[in-house]
Amino acid sequence: MSVYVVRHAKAGSRRNWSGKDSQRPLSKPGQRQAREIATMLADAGITRIVSSPYVRCVQTVEPLASACGVTVDVSDALAEGAPLVDAAALLDKLAREQSVLCSHGDVIGDLVNHLVDQGVRIGDFRLEKGSVWVLDTADGRVTGARYLAPPS
């Protein structure tokens, strides 16, 4: 089993966005990244997708959800600024499913550091927009992690 932890694809500039940041959508390059992530993971046997409620996160995984025939569930545990304890609890809950979590750099960074503290080896620590951390699991525990660079 694997849990795929996706950092949202490229969004429009915070500085140039006048609305609530949670409503900031993907940019054109981000939309392309989202489609490429869907292509990359379409055959992974995904049964569950959970996203931050932020528009840019939901938009990142919508093409994948469509390709896999699943719905996107949203969870505040993946929202920007969410406490590690909430995100880690959600990861633990989904560690027995072929699932996708889509979140933000701060939350994913906290999760990856948490896994390192638990003895999981990660190699290079990277968090680029549109990237994916593949977390290998066994018996509901993360046993390994590898980083997939974002589509260009």
DSSP file (Angstrom, degrees, kcal/mol; ACC not computed):
  #  RESIDUE AA STRUCTURE BP1 BP2  ACC     N-H-->O    O-->H-N    N-H-->O    O-->H-N    TCO  KAPPA ALPHA  PHI   PSI    X-CA   Y-CA   Z-CA
    1    1 A M              0   0    0      0, 0.0   136,-2.5     0, 0.0     2,-0.3   0.000 360.0 360.0 360.0 153.8    0.0    0.0    0.0
    2    2 A S  E     -A  136   0A   0    134,-0.2    97,-1.3    42,-0.1     2,-0.5  -0.997 360.0-151.0-141.7 146.9    1.0    3.6   -0.5
    3    3 A V  E     -Ab 135  99A   0    132,-2.4   132,-3.1    -2,-0.3     2,-0.6  -0.987  18.8-150.0-112.4 126.3   -0.3    7.0    0.5
    4    4 A Y  E     -Ab 134 100A   0     95,-3.0    97,-2.8    -2,-0.5     2,-0.7  -0.873   6.4-161.1-100.3 117.1    0.5    9.7   -2.0
    5    5 A V  E     -Ab 133 101A   0    128,-3.2   128,-2.8    -2,-0.6     2,-0.5  -0.879  12.5-166.3-104.1 110.9    1.0   13.1   -0.4
    6    6 A V  E     -Ab 132 102A   0     95,-3.3    97,-2.5    -2,-0.7     2,-0.5  -0.818  15.8-144.9-103.6 128.1    0.6   15.8   -3.0
    7    7 A R  E     - b   0 103A   0    124,-2.4   123,-1.1    -2,-0.5    97,-0.2  -0.786  44.1 -96.3 -83.9 134.5    1.6   19.4   -2.6
    8    8 A H        -     0   0    0     95,-2.2   122,-1.1    -2,-0.5   123,-0.3  -0.069  43.2-107.4 -50.6 150.3   -0.9   21.5   -4.5
    9    9 A A        -     0   0    0     47,-0.5   121,-0.2   120,-0.2    21,-0.2  -0.075  57.3 -55.9 -70.6 177.2    0.1   22.6   -7.9
   10   10 A K        -     0   0    0    119,-0.2    17,-1.9    19,-0.1    20,-0.3  -0.324  59.9-169.0 -62.4 132.5    1.2   26.1   -8.8
   11   11 A A  B     -F   26   0B   0     15,-0.3    15,-0.2     1,-0.2     3,-0.1  -0.695  31.8 -79.9-113.9 169.2   -1.4   28.7   -8.0
   12   12 A G        -     0   0    0     13,-1.9    -1,-0.2    -2,-0.2     2,-0.1  -0.188  66.8 -74.1 -61.6 163.9   -1.7   32.4   -8.9
   13   13 A S        -     0   0    0      1,-0.1     4,-0.5     3,-0.1     3,-0.2  -0.372  29.4-143.5 -65.4 133.0    0.3   34.9   -6.9
   14   14 A R  S >  S+     0   0    0      1,-0.2     3,-1.1     2,-0.2    -1,-0.1   0.905 103.0  56.2 -58.1 -41.7   -0.8   35.7   -3.3
   15   15 A R  T 3  S+     0   0    0      1,-0.3    -1,-0.2     3,-0.0    -2,-0.0   0.844 110.3  42.8 -62.6 -35.7    0.3   39.2   -3.9
   16   16 A N  T 3  S+     0   0    0     -3,-0.2     2,-0.5     2,-0.0    -1,-0.3   0.404  94.5  94.8 -93.6   2.9   -2.0   39.6   -7.0
   17   17 A W    <   -     0   0    0     -3,-1.1     4,-0.1    -4,-0.5     7,-0.1  -0.837  48.5-175.3 -98.5 126.6   -5.0   37.9   -5.5
   18   18 A S        +     0   0    0     -2,-0.5    -1,-0.1     2,-0.1     3,-0.1   0.609  60.3  74.0 -97.4 -12.8   -7.6   40.2   -3.9
   19   19 A G  S    S-     0   0    0      1,-0.2     2,-0.1     2,-0.1     5,-0.1  -0.099 102.6 -56.0 -86.9-170.5   -9.9   37.5   -2.5
   20   20 A K    >   -     0   0    0      1,-0.1     3,-1.9     3,-0.1     4,-0.3  -0.455  48.9-127.4 -65.3 138.2   -9.6   35.2    0.5
   21   21 A D  G >  S+     0   0    0      1,-0.3     3,-1.6     2,-0.2    -1,-0.1   0.831 107.6  64.6 -59.9 -31.8   -6.4   33.1    0.1
   22   22 A S  G 3  S+     0   0    0      1,-0.3    33,-2.7    32,-0.1    -1,-0.3   0.701 102.3  50.8 -64.9 -17.1   -8.4   29.9    0.6
   23   23 A Q  G <  S+     0   0    0     -3,-1.9    -1,-0.3    31,-0.2    -2,-0.2   0.394  77.5 124.0 -99.8   1.4  -10.2   30.7   -2.7
   24   24 A R    <   -     0   0    0     -3,-1.6    32,-0.7    -4,-0.3   -10,-0.1  -0.490  52.2-146.7 -68.5 122.6   -7.0   31.3   -4.7
   25   25 A P        -     0   0    0      0, 0.0   -13,-1.9     0, 0.0    31,-0.1  -0.243  21.8 -82.3 -87.0 173.9   -7.2   29.0   -7.8
   26   26 A L  B     -F   11   0B   0    -15,-0.2   -15,-0.3    29,-0.2     2,-0.1  -0.402  42.4-125.3 -67.9 149.4   -4.5   27.2   -9.7
   27   27 A S     >  -     0   0    0    -17,-1.9     4,-2.5    -2,-0.1     5,-0.2  -0.335  36.1 -93.1 -81.5 174.8   -2.7   29.1  -12.4
   28   28 A K  H  > S+     0   0    0      1,-0.2     4,-2.0     2,-0.2     5,-0.2   0.931 130.7  48.4 -58.1 -46.3   -2.5   27.8  -16.0
   29   29 A P  H  > S+     0   0    0      0, 0.0     4,-2.3     0, 0.0    -1,-0.2   0.885 111.1  52.2 -61.0 -35.3    0.8   26.0  -15.3
   30   30 A G  H  > S+     0   0    0    -20,-0.3     4,-2.5     2,-0.2    -2,-0.2   0.884 106.1  52.6 -66.2 -39.1   -0.8   24.6  -12.1
   31   31 A Q  H  X S+     0   0    0     -4,-2.5     4,-1.9     2,-0.2    -1,-0.2   0.895 109.8  49.5 -62.1 -39.5   -3.7   23.2  -14.1
   32   32 A R  H  X S+     0   0    0     -4,-2.0     4,-2.1     2,-0.2    -2,-0.2   0.917 110.1  50.7 -65.3 -42.9   -1.3   21.5  -16.4
   33   33 A Q  H  X S+     0   0    0     -4,-2.3     4,-2.6     1,-0.2    -2,-0.2   0.914 107.6  53.8 -59.6 -42.5    0.6   20.1  -13.4
   34   34 A A  H  X S+     0   0    0     -4,-2.5     4,-2.0     1,-0.2    -1,-0.2   0.908 109.1  47.9 -60.3 -42.7   -2.7   18.8  -12.0
   35   35 A R  H  X S+     0   0    0     -4,-1.9     4,-2.0     1,-0.2    -1,-0.2   0.892 112.5  49.3 -64.5 -38.5   -3.5   16.9  -15.2
   36   36 A E  H  X S+     0   0    0     -4,-2.1     4,-2.4     2,-0.2    -2,-0.2   0.860 108.2  52.6 -71.2 -35.2    0.0   15.5  -15.3
   37   37 A I  H  X S+     0   0    0     -4,-2.6     4,-2.2     2,-0.2    -1,-0.2   0.910 108.8  51.9 -62.7 -41.7   -0.3   14.3  -11.7
   38   38 A A  H  X S+     0   0    0     -4,-2.0     4,-1.3     1,-0.2    -2,-0.2   0.917 110.5  47.3 -60.7 -43.7   -3.5   12.6  -12.7
   39   39 A T  H  < S+     0   0    0     -4,-2.0     4,-0.4     1,-0.2     3,-0.2   0.907 112.1  50.7 -63.2 -41.7   -1.8   10.8  -15.5
   40   40 A M  H  < S+     0   0    0     -4,-2.4     3,-0.2     1,-0.2    -2,-0.2   0.862 122.7  29.4 -64.9 -37.8    1.1    9.8  -13.3
   41   41 A L  H >< S+     0   0    0     -4,-2.2     3,-2.1     1,-0.1     5,-0.4   0.420  88.0 102.1-106.1   0.5   -1.1    8.3  -10.6
   42   42 A A  T 3< S+     0   0    0     -4,-1.3     3,-0.4     1,-0.3     4,-0.2   0.809  88.0  42.8 -58.0 -32.7   -4.2    7.1  -12.6
   43   43 A D  T 3  S+     0   0    0     -4,-0.4    -1,-0.3    -3,-0.2    -2,-0.1   0.206  86.0  97.7 -98.7  15.3   -3.1    3.5  -12.6
   44   44 A A  S <  S-     0   0    0     -3,-2.1    -1,-0.2     1,-0.0    -2,-0.1   0.473  95.6-114.7 -84.3  -1.2   -2.0    3.4   -8.9
   45   45 A G        -     0   0    0     -3,-0.4    53,-0.2     1,-0.2     2,-0.1   0.842  44.0-172.4  73.7  32.2   -5.3    1.9   -7.7
   46   46 A I        +     0   0    0     -5,-0.4    53,-0.2    -4,-0.2    -1,-0.2  -0.380  17.4 171.9 -62.7 129.8   -6.4    5.0   -5.7
   47   47 A T        +     0   0    0     51,-3.2     2,-0.3     1,-0.3    52,-0.2   0.519  64.4  31.5-113.8 -12.8   -9.5    4.3   -3.6
   48   48 A R  E     -c   99   0A   0     50,-1.1    52,-2.0    22,-0.1     2,-0.4  -0.989  55.2-170.9-150.8 136.5   -9.6    7.5   -1.5
   49   49 A I  E     -cd 100  72A   0     22,-0.7    24,-2.7    -2,-0.3     2,-0.4  -0.995   7.7-178.4-129.0 125.8   -8.6   11.2   -2.1
   50   50 A V  E     -cd 101  73A   0     50,-2.8    52,-2.2    -2,-0.4     2,-0.3  -0.988   9.9-177.4-125.4 133.0   -8.6   13.7    0.8
   51   51 A S  E     -cd 102  74A   0     22,-3.0    24,-2.5    -2,-0.4    27,-0.2  -0.888  34.7 -99.8-128.5 154.5   -7.7   17.4    0.2
   52   52 A S        -     0   0    0     50,-2.0     6,-0.2    -2,-0.3    24,-0.2  -0.396  42.7-117.5 -55.8 149.4   -7.3   20.6    2.1
   53   53 A P  S    S+     0   0    0      0, 0.0    -1,-0.1     0, 0.0    23,-0.1   0.601  80.9 115.7 -72.3  -8.3  -10.5   22.6    1.6
   54   54 A Y  S >> S-     0   0    0      1,-0.1     4,-2.1     2,-0.1     3,-0.9  -0.374  74.9-125.4 -63.1 138.5   -8.4   25.3   -0.2
   55   55 A V  H 3> S+     0   0    0    -33,-2.7     4,-3.0     1,-0.3     5,-0.2   0.872 107.5  56.6 -54.4 -43.2   -9.5   25.7   -3.8
   56   56 A R  H 3> S+     0   0    0    -32,-0.7     4,-1.1   -34,-0.2   -47,-0.5   0.831 109.2  46.7 -63.5 -31.1   -6.0   25.2   -5.2
   57   57 A C  H <> S+     0   0    0     -3,-0.9     4,-1.5     2,-0.2    -1,-0.2   0.937 113.0  47.3 -73.4 -47.9   -5.7   21.8   -3.4
   58   58 A V  H  X S+     0   0    0     -4,-2.1     4,-1.3     1,-0.2     3,-0.4   0.925 112.1  51.0 -59.5 -44.2   -9.1   20.6   -4.5
   59   59 A Q  H  < S+     0   0    0     -4,-3.0    -1,-0.2     1,-0.2    -2,-0.2   0.825 104.3  59.5 -63.4 -30.4   -8.3   21.7   -8.1
   60   60 A T  H  < S+     0   0    0     -4,-1.1     4,-0.3    -5,-0.2    -1,-0.2   0.887 114.7  33.3 -64.7 -38.7   -5.0   19.8   -7.9
   61   61 A V  H  X S+     0   0    0     -4,-1.5     4,-2.7    -3,-0.4    -1,-0.2   0.520  93.6  89.4 -99.5  -5.4   -6.6   16.4   -7.3
   62   62 A E  H  X S+     0   0    0     -4,-1.3     4,-2.4     1,-0.2     5,-0.2   0.920  88.5  49.6 -59.2 -45.0   -9.9   16.8   -9.2
   63   63 A P  H  > S+     0   0    0      0, 0.0     4,-2.1     0, 0.0    -1,-0.2   0.897 113.0  48.2 -61.7 -36.7   -8.4   15.5  -12.5
   64   64 A L  H  > S+     0   0    0     -4,-0.3     4,-2.2     2,-0.2    -2,-0.2   0.917 109.8  51.8 -66.8 -43.7   -7.0   12.5  -10.6
   65   65 A A  H  X>S+     0   0    0     -4,-2.7     5,-2.0     1,-0.2     4,-1.3   0.911 110.8  48.7 -59.3 -42.5  -10.4   11.9   -8.8
   66   66 A S  H  <5S+     0   0    0     -4,-2.4     3,-0.3     1,-0.2    -1,-0.2   0.916 111.5  48.8 -63.3 -43.9  -12.1   11.9  -12.2
   67   67 A A  H  <5S+     0   0    0     -4,-2.1    -1,-0.2     1,-0.2    -2,-0.2   0.829 117.9  40.9 -65.6 -32.2   -9.5    9.5  -13.7
   68   68 A C  H  <5S-     0   0    0     -4,-2.2    -1,-0.2     2,-0.1    -2,-0.2   0.552 107.1-122.6 -94.2  -9.6   -9.9    7.1  -10.7
   69   69 A G  T  <5S+     0   0    0     -4,-1.3     2,-0.3    -3,-0.3    -3,-0.2   0.838  70.8 120.0  70.2  33.1  -13.7    7.4  -10.3
   70   70 A V      < -     0   0    0     -5,-2.0    -1,-0.3    -6,-0.2     2,-0.2  -0.828  60.7-116.3-122.0 164.4  -13.6    8.6   -6.7
   71   71 A T        -     0   0    0     -2,-0.3   -22,-0.7    -3,-0.1     2,-0.7  -0.600  26.3-114.6 -94.7 161.5  -14.8   11.8   -5.0
   72   72 A V  E     -d   49   0A   0     -2,-0.2     2,-0.3   -24,-0.1   -22,-0.2  -0.876  28.2-161.3 -96.3 117.5  -12.6   14.3   -3.3
   73   73 A D  E     -d   50   0A   0    -24,-2.7   -22,-3.0    -2,-0.7     2,-0.4  -0.735  10.9-142.0 -90.3 146.9  -13.2   14.5    0.4
   74   74 A V  E     -d   51   0A   0     -2,-0.3     2,-0.4   -24,-0.2   -22,-0.2  -0.866  17.7-176.2-111.9 149.2  -12.0   17.7    2.2
   75   75 A S    >   -     0   0    0    -24,-2.5     3,-1.7    -2,-0.4     4,-0.2  -0.987  30.4-144.8-145.3 131.2  -10.5   17.8    5.6
   76   76 A D  G >  S+     0   0    0     -2,-0.4     3,-1.2     1,-0.3    11,-0.1   0.686  97.0  78.2 -64.5 -17.9   -9.4   20.8    7.8
   77   77 A A  G 3  S+     0   0    0      1,-0.3    -1,-0.3     9,-0.1    10,-0.1   0.675  98.9  42.9 -64.5 -15.8   -6.6   18.5    9.0
   78   78 A L  G <  S+     0   0    0     -3,-1.7    26,-0.5   -27,-0.2   -26,-0.3   0.380  89.3 117.5-109.2   0.9   -4.9   19.3    5.7
   79   79 A A  S X  S-     0   0    0     -3,-1.2     3,-2.3    -4,-0.2    25,-0.1  -0.277  82.3 -81.8 -67.6 154.4   -5.6   23.0    5.6
   80   80 A E  T 3  S+     0   0    0      1,-0.3    -1,-0.2    23,-0.1    -2,-0.1  -0.340 120.2  18.1 -55.3 132.2   -2.7   25.5    5.6
   81   81 A G  T 3  S+     0   0    0      1,-0.2    -1,-0.3    -3,-0.1    -2,-0.1   0.485  87.7 154.5  83.1   3.5   -1.6   26.0    9.2
   82   82 A A    <   -     0   0    0     -3,-2.3    -1,-0.2     1,-0.1    -5,-0.1  -0.337  51.6-100.5 -64.2 145.1   -3.3   22.7   10.4
   83   83 A P    >>  -     0   0    0      0, 0.0     4,-1.8     0, 0.0     3,-0.8  -0.378  23.7-124.7 -65.7 143.5   -1.7   21.2   13.5
   84   84 A L  H 3> S+     0   0    0      1,-0.2     4,-3.2     2,-0.2     5,-0.3   0.873 108.8  62.7 -54.6 -40.3    0.6   18.3   12.9
   85   85 A V  H 3> S+     0   0    0      1,-0.2     4,-1.7     2,-0.2    -1,-0.2   0.868 105.5  46.0 -57.9 -37.3   -1.4   16.1   15.3
   86   86 A D  H <> S+     0   0    0     -3,-0.8     4,-1.9     2,-0.2    -1,-0.2   0.927 114.9  45.1 -71.8 -45.5   -4.5   16.4   13.0
   87   87 A A  H  X S+     0   0    0     -4,-1.8     4,-2.4     1,-0.2    -2,-0.2   0.904 113.8  50.2 -65.2 -41.1   -2.6   15.7    9.8
   88   88 A A  H  X S+     0   0    0     -4,-3.2     4,-2.6     1,-0.2    -1,-0.2   0.879 108.5  52.6 -65.2 -38.2   -0.7   12.8   11.4
   89   89 A A  H  X S+     0   0    0     -4,-1.7     4,-2.0    -5,-0.3    -1,-0.2   0.894 109.9  48.7 -64.4 -39.5   -4.0   11.3   12.7
   90   90 A L  H  X S+     0   0    0     -4,-1.9     4,-1.8     2,-0.2    -2,-0.2   0.916 110.6  50.6 -66.5 -42.7   -5.5   11.5    9.2
   91   91 A L  H  X S+     0   0    0     -4,-2.4     4,-0.8     1,-0.2    -2,-0.2   0.930 110.2  50.0 -58.9 -45.5   -2.4    9.9    7.7
   92   92 A D  H >< S+     0   0    0     -4,-2.6     3,-0.6     1,-0.2    -1,-0.2   0.891 109.4  52.2 -59.7 -39.7   -2.6    7.1   10.3
   93   93 A K  H 3< S+     0   0    0     -4,-2.0     3,-0.4     1,-0.2    -1,-0.2   0.847 116.2  39.0 -65.0 -35.1   -6.3    6.6    9.4
   94   94 A L  H >< S+     0   0    0     -4,-1.8     3,-2.1     1,-0.2    -1,-0.2   0.404  84.1 100.7 -98.0   2.0   -5.6    6.2    5.7
   95   95 A A  T << S+     0   0    0     -4,-0.8    45,-0.4    -3,-0.6    -1,-0.2   0.595  81.1  54.3 -67.5  -9.8   -2.3    4.2    5.9
   96   96 A R  T 3  S+     0   0    0     -3,-0.4     2,-0.3    -4,-0.2    -1,-0.3   0.287 102.4  70.8-103.9   8.8   -4.2    1.0    5.1
   97   97 A E  S <  S-     0   0    0     -3,-2.1     2,-1.4   -96,-0.0   -51,-0.1  -0.891  89.3-113.1-122.1 153.4   -5.7    2.4    1.9
   98   98 A Q        +     0   0    0     -2,-0.3   -51,-3.2   -53,-0.2   -50,-1.1  -0.735  68.6 155.1 -80.6  95.6   -4.3    3.3   -1.5
   99   99 A S  E     -bc   3  48A   0     -2,-1.4   -95,-3.0   -97,-1.3     2,-0.4  -0.760  44.1-138.2-132.5 167.4   -5.0    7.0   -0.9
  100  100 A V  E     -bc   4  49A   0    -52,-2.0   -50,-2.8    -2,-0.3     2,-0.4  -0.990  10.3-167.8-127.4 134.7   -4.0   10.5   -1.8
  101  101 A L  E     -bc   5  50A   0    -97,-2.8   -95,-3.3    -2,-0.4     2,-0.5  -0.990   7.6-162.9-117.5 130.7   -3.7   13.5    0.6
  102  102 A C  E     +bc   6  51A   0    -52,-2.2   -50,-2.0    -2,-0.4     2,-0.2  -0.967  29.1 132.6-117.8 126.0   -3.4   16.9   -1.0
  103  103 A S  E     -b    7   0A   0    -97,-2.5   -95,-2.2    -2,-0.5     2,-0.2  -0.642  47.3 -72.7-148.5-158.9   -2.1   19.8    1.2
  104  104 A H     >  -     0   0    0    -26,-0.5     4,-2.7    -2,-0.2     5,-0.3  -0.637  43.7-101.8-112.7 163.7    0.3   22.7    1.6
  105  105 A G  H  > S+     0   0    0      1,-0.2     4,-2.5    -2,-0.2     5,-0.2   0.854 117.9  51.2 -56.3 -40.0    4.0   23.0    2.1
  106  106 A D  H  > S+     0   0    0      2,-0.2     4,-2.1     1,-0.2    -1,-0.2   0.932 113.9  42.9 -66.6 -44.3    3.8   23.7    5.8
  107  107 A V  H  > S+     0   0    0      2,-0.2     4,-2.4     1,-0.2    -2,-0.2   0.923 116.9  46.5 -68.0 -44.8    1.6   20.7    6.6
  108  108 A I  H  X S+     0   0    0     -4,-2.7     4,-2.9     2,-0.2     5,-0.2   0.907 111.0  53.0 -66.0 -40.6    3.5   18.3    4.3
  109  109 A G  H  X S+     0   0    0     -4,-2.5     4,-2.5    -5,-0.3    -1,-0.2   0.918 109.8  48.3 -58.8 -43.8    6.8   19.6    5.8
  110  110 A D  H  X S+     0   0    0     -4,-2.1     4,-2.2     2,-0.2    -2,-0.2   0.911 112.4  49.2 -62.5 -42.3    5.6   18.9    9.3
  111  111 A L  H  X S+     0   0    0     -4,-2.4     4,-2.3     2,-0.2    -2,-0.2   0.930 111.8  47.5 -63.5 -45.7    4.4   15.4    8.2
  112  112 A V  H  X S+     0   0    0     -4,-2.9     4,-2.3     1,-0.2    -2,-0.2   0.925 112.7  48.7 -63.7 -43.9    7.7   14.5    6.6
  113  113 A N  H  X S+     0   0    0     -4,-2.5     4,-2.4    -5,-0.2    -1,-0.2   0.889 109.5  53.8 -61.9 -38.0    9.7   15.7    9.6
  114  114 A H  H  X S+     0   0    0     -4,-2.2     4,-1.1     2,-0.2    -2,-0.2   0.904 108.5  49.1 -60.9 -42.6    7.4   13.7   11.8
  115  115 A L  H  <>S+     0   0    0     -4,-2.3     5,-2.6     2,-0.2     3,-0.3   0.901 109.1  52.1 -65.2 -40.4    8.1   10.6    9.7
  116  116 A V  H ><5S+     0   0    0     -4,-2.3     3,-2.0     1,-0.2    -2,-0.2   0.923 106.5  53.9 -60.2 -43.8   11.9   11.2   10.0
  117  117 A D  H 3<5S+     0   0    0     -4,-2.4    -1,-0.2     1,-0.3    -2,-0.2   0.781 105.8  54.3 -60.9 -26.7   11.5   11.5   13.8
  118  118 A Q  T 3<5S-     0   0    0     -4,-1.1    -1,-0.3    -3,-0.3    -2,-0.2   0.391 128.9 -98.0 -88.0   2.9    9.9    8.1   13.7
  119  119 A G  T < 5S+     0   0    0     -3,-2.0     2,-0.4     1,-0.3    -3,-0.2   0.538  73.3 146.0  96.6   7.4   12.9    6.6   11.8
  120  120 A V      < -     0   0    0     -5,-2.6     2,-0.4    -6,-0.1    -1,-0.3  -0.651  44.5-134.8 -79.0 129.8   11.6    6.7    8.2
  121  121 A R        +     0   0    0     -2,-0.4    24,-0.8    22,-0.3    -1,-0.0  -0.695  29.4 170.8 -86.4 136.0   14.4    7.5    5.8
  122  122 A I        -     0   0    0     -2,-0.4    25,-0.3     1,-0.3     2,-0.3   0.595  22.1-150.2-121.6 -14.3   13.5   10.1    3.1
  123  123 A G  S    S+     0   0    0     23,-0.1    -1,-0.3     2,-0.1     2,-0.2  -0.591  72.7  18.2  72.7-138.7   16.6   11.0    1.2
  124  124 A D  S    S-     0   0    0     -2,-0.3     2,-0.8     1,-0.1    23,-0.1  -0.436  76.9-134.6 -68.2 135.3   16.4   14.6    0.0
  125  125 A F        +     0   0    0     -2,-0.2     2,-0.3     2,-0.0    -1,-0.1  -0.824  41.8 156.0 -92.7 109.2   13.9   16.8    1.7
  126  126 A R        -     0   0    0     -2,-0.8    -2,-0.0     2,-0.1     0, 0.0  -0.958  27.9-178.6-136.1 153.2   12.0   18.7   -0.9
  127  127 A L        +     0   0    0     -2,-0.3     3,-0.1    20,-0.1   -18,-0.1  -0.146  20.8 163.3-144.1  43.0    8.5   20.3   -1.1
  128  128 A E    >   -     0   0    0      1,-0.1     3,-2.0     2,-0.1  -121,-0.2  -0.308  50.2 -92.7 -67.8 149.7    8.1   21.8   -4.6
  129  129 A K  T 3  S+     0   0    0      1,-0.3  -120,-0.2    21,-0.1  -119,-0.2  -0.406 114.2  20.6 -62.1 132.5    4.6   22.7   -5.7
  130  130 A G  T 3  S+     0   0    0   -123,-1.1    -1,-0.3  -122,-1.1  -121,-0.2   0.487  96.4 132.0  85.5   4.1    3.0   19.8   -7.6
  131  131 A S    <   -     0   0    0     -3,-2.0  -124,-2.4  -123,-0.3     2,-0.4  -0.408  44.9-143.6 -85.7 166.2    5.4   17.3   -6.1
  132  132 A V  E     -AE   6 148A   0     16,-2.2    16,-3.2  -126,-0.2     2,-0.6  -0.996   6.2-154.2-133.7 131.8    4.4   14.0   -4.5
  133  133 A W  E     -AE   5 147A   0   -128,-2.8  -128,-3.2    -2,-0.4     2,-0.7  -0.935  16.2-151.0 -98.6 122.8    5.7   12.1   -1.5
  134  134 A V  E     -AE   4 146A   0     12,-3.1    12,-1.9    -2,-0.6     2,-0.7  -0.862  10.6-164.3 -95.5 114.4    5.0    8.4   -1.9
  135  135 A L  E     -AE   3 145A   0   -132,-3.1  -132,-2.4    -2,-0.7     2,-0.3  -0.883   7.5-149.8-103.9 110.9    4.7    6.9    1.5
  136  136 A D  E     -AE   2 144A   0      8,-1.9     7,-3.2    -2,-0.7     8,-1.3  -0.622  20.0-166.8 -78.7 136.0    5.0    3.1    1.5
  137  137 A T  E     - E   0 142A   0   -136,-2.5     2,-0.3    -2,-0.3     5,-0.2  -0.904  18.8-178.8-127.5 153.2    2.9    1.5    4.2
  138  138 A A  E >  S- E   0 141A   0      3,-2.3     3,-1.8    -2,-0.3   -42,-0.1  -0.962  77.7  -4.5-147.5 132.3    2.7   -1.9    5.9
  139  139 A D  T 3  S-     0   0    0     -2,-0.3   -43,-0.1     1,-0.3     3,-0.1   0.842 131.1 -55.0  52.5  36.8    0.3   -2.9    8.6
  140  140 A G  T 3  S+     0   0    0    -45,-0.4     2,-0.4     1,-0.2    -1,-0.3   0.590 116.5 108.2  78.3  10.0   -0.9    0.7    8.9
  141  141 A R  E <  S-E  138   0A   0     -3,-1.8    -3,-2.3   -46,-0.2     2,-0.5  -0.931  74.1-114.6-121.4 145.3    2.6    2.2    9.4
  142  142 A V  E     +E  137   0A   0     -2,-0.4    -5,-0.3    -5,-0.2     3,-0.1  -0.662  35.7 171.5 -76.2 124.1    4.7    4.2    7.1
  143  143 A T  E     +     0   0A   0     -7,-3.2     2,-0.3    -2,-0.5   -22,-0.3   0.570  60.7   3.4-110.5 -15.2    7.8    2.1    6.2
  144  144 A G  E     -E  136   0A   0     -8,-1.3    -8,-1.9   -24,-0.1     2,-0.3  -0.986  56.5-155.9-164.8 162.2    9.4    4.2    3.5
  145  145 A A  E     -E  135   0A   0    -24,-0.8     2,-0.3    -2,-0.3   -10,-0.2  -0.997   7.7-179.1-148.7 140.9    9.2    7.4    1.6
  146  146 A R  E     -E  134   0A   0    -12,-1.9   -12,-3.1    -2,-0.3     2,-0.4  -0.995  22.7-127.4-141.6 150.3   10.3    8.7   -1.7
  147  147 A Y  E     -E  133   0A   0     -2,-0.3     2,-0.5   -25,-0.3   -14,-0.2  -0.787  11.9-161.3-101.1 132.6   10.0   12.0   -3.4
  148  148 A L  E     -E  132   0A   0    -16,-3.2   -16,-2.2    -2,-0.4    -2,-0.0  -0.967  24.6-127.4-111.9 120.5    8.6   12.5   -7.0
  149  149 A A        -     0   0    0     -2,-0.5     3,-0.1   -18,-0.2   -19,-0.0  -0.226  34.8 -94.0 -62.3 153.5    9.5   15.8   -8.5
  150  150 A P        -     0   0    0      0, 0.0   -19,-0.2     0, 0.0    -1,-0.1  -0.312  40.8-100.2 -67.9 150.7    6.7   17.9   -9.9
  151  151 A P              0   0    0      0, 0.0  -118,-0.1     0, 0.0  -114,-0.1  -0.435 360.0 360.0 -62.8 147.4    5.7   17.8  -13.5
  152  152 A S              0   0    0     -2,-0.1  -119,-0.1    -3,-0.1  -120,-0.1   0.488 360.0 360.0 -78.0 360.0    7.2   20.7  -15.3
